[in-house]
Amino acid sequence: MDLYTIHGGLGSPYSMKMRAIFRYRRLPHIWKQVDMAHRSIFANVKAPVIPIIQFPDGSWHNDSTPMIFVLEKLHCERSIVPEDAGQAFLAYLLEDMADEWGTKAMFHYRWYRERDQKQMSEWLSFDRLHGHGRTAILDSARMFRSRQVGRMALVGCTPQNAPIIEESAKRILGLLEAHVTEEAYLFGSRPSLADFGWMGQLSQLATDPTPDDLMREIAPFTFRWLMNLDDASGVEGTWRDPSAPPSPAIKGLLKMAGEIYFPFLLANAKAFEKGEPTFTVEMLGRSYTQGSFRYQQRCLWDLREAYAKLDAAAKTMIDPLLKDTGCLAPLTS
Ligand SMILES: N[C@@H](CCC(=O)N[C@@H](CS)C(=O)NCC(=O)O)C(=O)O
């Protein structure tokens, strides 16, 4: 049997995203929690991030978005890229926003408050060390916690940025909560890469104590939607009609991209080009500051390239929506 091996973790949003994709796509796989005994797998990939996936041909891969597109080339059944090129672009943009901006909420809620720091450092250490003794688990939790808390400023999870991150998380939850009772997924009755991208990040909000409480209170159906999407291997559906008006959720998420995600990407790219280690950008009426990263400069380039490759018919179809939501100018400038 052609078996994939996913080396991941329950506490890793990108691992949950990829496992859900493998399940939905019915690609035979096994799941391995990365633990101390398996650290050598990191030697097989460039960036030391999980999930790391070994393909049936023995090759090793990581970075979830490129992996999604490699899998699309290898398997055509149960694709997660909408058939219509314009919708496919929108799904890619929303997935990218989940990965790069949605993850701020994940990291912020996990490491900002004492309650979440304690619970999640202990659980994540337990995942890697269970059976090796309580002392080893708690010692490792303390080290892991101080390492993660120490990284918060670099990725923008500071007290100054907290109101922006929390407001944007609540906005996303509000949009999804209104959507999931009316339509199965963002681009139809079958899930797309955008659904899986958000599912990955929000699966962690549903686990960590403070955002778990928040979700149960303000987005209980979204919470349940995530649990269902975790194994959608039985879902059979169709893509939404690309000529139909966009749903309020798609429009709302794109508006967030125009107000938050693109300003963030543009400011990061500008700072990175100039060699500036940090950048500040105005969003939601406040100043947002964090370290500049090459990876997110690449995200902006990739989005622009994907948009530029669309044919005239696809652009005609989605341009009014992109323009209306403030996404067109950053994609074309
Ligand atoms: N862009 C990567 C990001 C993966 C990522 O950041 N993984 C995290 C866990 S969710 C990680 O392994 N971080 C390594 C670390 O914290 O040192 C993807 O889409 O897969």
The ligand as a Gaussian input file, in Angstrom:
#p B3LYP/6-31G(d) Opt

LIG

0 1
 N        4.710000      27.233000       7.080000
 C        4.793000      25.992000       7.833000
 C        4.741000      26.308000       9.302000
 C        4.879000      25.099000      10.171000
 C        5.171000      25.492000      11.605000
 O        5.407000      26.665000      11.922000
 N        5.162000      24.495000      12.489000
 C        5.410000      24.767000      13.906000
 C        4.494000      23.955000      14.761000
 S        2.814000      24.302000      14.378000
 C        6.811000      24.335000      14.273000
 O        7.199000      23.237000      13.957000
 N        7.576000      25.205000      14.899000
 C        8.927000      24.882000      15.258000
 C        9.353000      25.547000      16.485000
 O        8.494000      26.048000      17.205000
 O       10.557000      25.535000      16.719000
 C        3.641000      25.100000       7.408000
 O        2.691000      25.590000       6.774000
 O        3.707000      23.892000       7.618000

